Amino acid sequence: MTEIEMVPTPRARILVVDDSSLVRLYYRDALEKGGFEVEHAINGIEAMEKVLAQAFDLLIVDVNMPRMDGFAFLRALRRSAREVATIPALIITTEAGEQDIEDARAAGANFYLVKPISQADLLRHTVVLTGASP
């Protein structure tokens, strides 16, 4: 009987876009414990540069950031003719109004959550949006 070689499954790559270093660290901690590979950007401009240079399976995006906010980043990304336009995006923000949710939907967000969010909820949504095995 031959032994079956186990091929490691590639880890889903997540880009966290948030100007708060504490939020980035909190998300990174949860996501890496969940088996995800994590990169970060501090605003939409840096996020766009990273998305165009590397492959990601999910974008976790804040709304209020300097230079380019989360909505502007998603609108620019969704207008792109490249395959990056289809990367799932999860908005996590402190903005909780109906108009904010509509603006996120119009910008191209796949899902919208309001801070604070538990690490368990972050992982649950990340697994769903990436299709990764928990």
C-alpha positions as CSV (number, residue, x, y, z in Angstrom):
1,M,0.0,0.0,0.0
2,T,1.4,3.4,-0.9
3,E,1.4,6.3,1.4
4,I,-0.8,9.3,0.3
5,E,1.2,12.5,0.3
6,M,-0.6,15.3,2.1
7,V,-0.4,18.5,0.1
8,P,-0.8,21.5,2.3
9,T,-3.8,23.7,1.4
10,P,-2.7,27.3,0.7
11,R,-3.8,29.7,3.4
12,A,-6.3,32.3,2.3
13,R,-4.7,35.8,2.1
14,I,-6.5,38.7,3.8
15,L,-5.7,42.4,3.4
16,V,-6.8,44.5,6.4
17,V,-7.2,48.2,5.5
18,D,-7.5,50.3,8.6
19,D,-5.6,53.4,9.8
20,S,-5.7,52.2,13.4
21,S,-2.6,50.1,14.4
22,L,-4.6,48.6,17.3
23,V,-7.4,47.5,15.1
24,R,-4.9,46.0,12.6
25,L,-3.1,44.1,15.4
26,Y,-6.5,42.9,16.8
27,Y,-7.6,41.6,13.4
28,R,-4.2,40.1,12.6
29,D,-4.1,38.2,15.9
30,A,-7.6,36.6,15.3
31,L,-7.0,35.9,11.6
32,E,-3.6,34.3,12.0
33,K,-4.9,32.1,14.8
34,G,-7.6,31.1,12.4
35,G,-5.0,30.0,9.8
36,F,-5.2,33.0,7.5
37,E,-2.2,34.9,6.1
38,V,-2.6,38.7,6.8
39,E,-1.2,41.8,5.2
40,H,-2.3,45.3,6.1
41,A,-2.6,48.8,4.6
42,I,-3.2,52.1,6.4
43,N,-5.4,53.7,3.8
44,G,-7.1,53.1,0.4
45,I,-4.1,54.3,-1.6
46,E,-1.7,51.8,0.0
47,A,-4.4,49.1,-0.2
48,M,-4.8,49.7,-4.0
49,E,-1.0,49.4,-4.4
50,K,-1.0,46.1,-2.5
51,V,-4.0,44.7,-4.3
52,L,-2.5,45.4,-7.7
53,A,0.8,43.8,-6.7
54,Q,-0.3,40.7,-4.7
55,A,-3.2,38.3,-4.7
56,F,-5.8,38.5,-1.9
57,D,-8.8,36.4,-1.1
58,L,-10.6,39.0,1.1
59,L,-10.4,42.7,1.9
60,I,-11.4,43.9,5.3
61,V,-11.9,47.6,5.0
62,D,-12.5,50.5,7.4
63,V,-14.4,53.5,6.1
64,N,-12.8,56.5,7.8
65,M,-9.2,56.7,6.8
66,P,-6.9,59.5,5.6
67,R,-5.9,60.1,2.0
68,M,-8.5,57.6,0.6
69,D,-11.4,56.3,2.6
70,G,-12.8,52.8,2.4
71,F,-15.7,53.7,0.1
72,A,-13.4,55.5,-2.4
73,F,-11.1,52.5,-2.4
74,L,-13.8,50.0,-3.1
75,R,-15.4,52.2,-5.8
76,A,-12.0,52.5,-7.5
77,L,-11.4,48.7,-7.1
78,R,-14.8,47.7,-8.5
79,R,-14.3,50.0,-11.5
80,S,-11.0,48.2,-12.4
81,A,-11.0,46.1,-15.5
82,R,-8.6,43.7,-13.7
83,E,-9.6,40.5,-11.8
84,V,-9.0,42.3,-8.5
85,A,-12.4,44.0,-9.0
86,T,-14.1,40.8,-7.8
87,I,-12.2,40.3,-4.5
88,P,-14.8,40.0,-1.7
89,A,-14.8,43.0,0.6
90,L,-16.0,43.1,4.2
91,I,-16.5,46.6,5.6
92,I,-16.0,46.9,9.4
93,T,-16.6,50.5,10.7
94,T,-18.0,52.6,13.5
95,E,-20.6,54.1,11.1
96,A,-23.9,52.5,11.8
97,G,-26.5,54.6,9.8
98,E,-28.7,53.3,7.1
99,Q,-27.1,55.7,4.6
100,D,-23.6,54.3,5.5
101,I,-24.9,50.8,4.8
102,E,-26.3,52.0,1.4
103,D,-23.0,53.8,0.6
104,A,-21.1,50.6,1.4
105,R,-23.4,48.5,-0.9
106,A,-23.1,51.1,-3.7
107,A,-19.3,51.1,-3.3
108,G,-19.2,47.3,-3.8
109,A,-19.0,45.9,-0.3
110,N,-20.1,42.3,0.1
111,F,-20.9,42.6,3.8
112,Y,-21.0,45.3,6.4
113,L,-20.3,45.1,10.2
114,V,-20.2,47.7,12.9
115,K,-17.3,48.0,15.4
116,P,-16.7,46.7,17.9
117,I,-16.5,43.2,16.5
118,S,-15.4,40.1,18.4
119,Q,-12.6,38.0,17.1
120,A,-15.0,35.0,16.8
121,D,-17.4,37.1,14.6
122,L,-14.4,38.3,12.5
123,L,-13.3,34.7,11.9
124,R,-16.8,33.5,11.1
125,H,-17.4,36.2,8.5
126,T,-13.9,35.7,7.0
127,V,-14.5,31.9,6.7
128,V,-17.8,32.5,4.9
129,L,-16.4,35.2,2.5
130,T,-13.3,33.3,1.6
131,G,-14.8,29.8,1.5
132,A,-12.0,28.6,3.7
133,S,-12.4,25.6,6.0
134,P,-12.7,26.6,9.6
